[in-house]
């Protein structure tokens, strides 16, 4: 029944292509961000759950 409903919709074949393109663009954007992000920022964010909140680091203060 669902197949017949989907087949009756005109132009539905574009949606799988669009969703794949959106996923691909998001994946590429995240990959670029991961490669370009400052390693100190990643280290500071990894230490954040263990800190007591008394850091004098301006990077950590600006993310809170």
Secondary structure, DSSP 8 states (H G I E B T S, - for coil): -HHHHHHTSTTTHHHHHHHHHHHHHHHHHHHHHHHHS-HHHHHHHHHGGG--S----HHHHHT-
